[in-house]
Amino acid sequence: MNATSAATASAVTFVWLGMVLAISFLEAPLKFRAPDVSVRIGLGIGRLVFRALNLVECVLAAAVVGAVAAGDAPGRVLAWTAAAVVVLIVQLALIRPRLNRRSDRVLAGEDLPRSRGHLLYVAFEAAKVVALLGLGVTLSAL
């Protein structure tokens, strides 16, 4: 893989990783511990934040894919790239729509038990962190 493509993909990957860690594993759980933040307010904020994060993630994923494709990447880079992108696609296509439908009900005033769908989303976030870390480290070693 050429040095420019590897450096570009590596930088974008670590930016993506940092955003996921900051939003999903820091901001999201902490907002519910703030004084006077109800579940409804937290969900409303979370939807806005995650919508923005997911949009930025799509842009970053496209940039990584472009840099990897342009750089004649080895198989291990392709595998890590595919893993990160597939996790993102599953989150956006399968998990987020279910979470959005549920949060619509809560925001409409329905009293529902805690969501297990969020645990699935967190598991996929953790898998994405592993994939991004693996990709970033692999790219940095080229």
Disulfide bonds with the S-S distance in Angstrom:
none
